[in-house]
Amino acid sequence: MDYKNEIKKAIEEGKLVIGTRKVMKKLKLKKLKLIIMASNCPENIKKDIEYYAKLSGTKIEIFDGTGKDLGIFCGKPFPAAVVAIE
């Protein structure tokens, strides 16, 4: 699965969740299909997301760039450590 195409599709459909707090909230409610983490995602955030993703059976991909790159890829003027697709 090419997650970059999935991100673009989610942006068009309005199903992209950006930001650690929003992603964690939806992850705990088991409402996510895929989580994309920046390569430089802080370790504490990474561990929390991996834990809840395992519980909910949500797939995780690592973005091949920094949080700044991920934010720009998603069309935002700010870094994003984590984004997810509903």
C-alpha positions in Angstrom: 0.0 0.0 0.0 1.4 3.4 -1.0 0.6 5.6 2.0 1.5 8.8 0.2 -1.4 8.2 -2.2 -3.6 7.3 0.8 -2.7 10.7 2.4 -3.6 12.6 -0.8 -6.9 10.7 -1.1 -7.7 11.4 2.6 -7.0 15.1 2.2 -9.4 15.3 -0.7 -12.1 13.4 1.2 -11.5 15.3 4.5 -10.5 12.2 6.4 -7.0 13.2 7.4 -6.4 13.6 11.1 -3.4 15.8 11.9 -1.7 16.1 15.3 -0.8 13.9 18.2 -3.8 14.7 20.5 -6.4 14.3 17.7 -4.8 11.1 16.5 -4.6 9.6 20.0 -8.2 10.5 20.7 -9.5 8.8 17.5 -7.1 5.9 18.0 -8.5 5.1 21.4 -11.9 5.1 19.9 -10.7 2.7 17.2 -11.7 5.0 14.4 -8.5 5.0 12.3 -7.4 2.9 9.4 -3.8 4.0 9.1 -1.3 6.1 11.1 1.7 7.8 9.6 4.5 8.9 11.8 7.3 11.2 10.9 10.8 9.6 11.0 11.8 12.0 13.8 8.6 11.5 15.8 9.5 11.9 19.6 10.1 8.6 21.3 7.4 9.0 24.0 4.7 9.8 21.3 5.9 6.9 19.2 5.6 4.4 22.1 2.1 5.6 23.1 0.8 5.4 19.5 2.4 2.0 18.9 0.8 0.7 22.1 -2.7 1.9 21.3 -2.3 0.9 17.6 -1.5 -2.6 18.7 -4.6 -2.7 20.9 -6.9 -1.5 18.1 -5.2 -3.3 15.3 -4.4 -0.1 13.4 -1.5 -0.2 10.9 1.4 2.2 11.3 3.7 3.5 8.5 6.8 5.6 9.0 7.0 8.7 6.7 10.4 9.0 5.0 11.0 12.5 6.2 10.8 14.8 9.2 7.7 16.2 10.9 8.3 19.4 8.9 8.3 17.4 5.6 5.2 15.5 6.7 3.4 18.8 7.5 4.3 20.2 4.1 3.3 17.0 2.3 -0.2 17.4 4.0 -0.4 21.0 2.8 0.1 22.5 6.2 2.5 25.4 7.1 3.6 23.6 10.4 5.3 20.4 11.3 3.2 17.3 12.0 4.8 14.4 14.0 1.7 12.2 13.4 -1.2 12.1 10.9 -3.8 9.4 10.5 -6.5 8.4 8.0 -10.0 7.8 9.3 
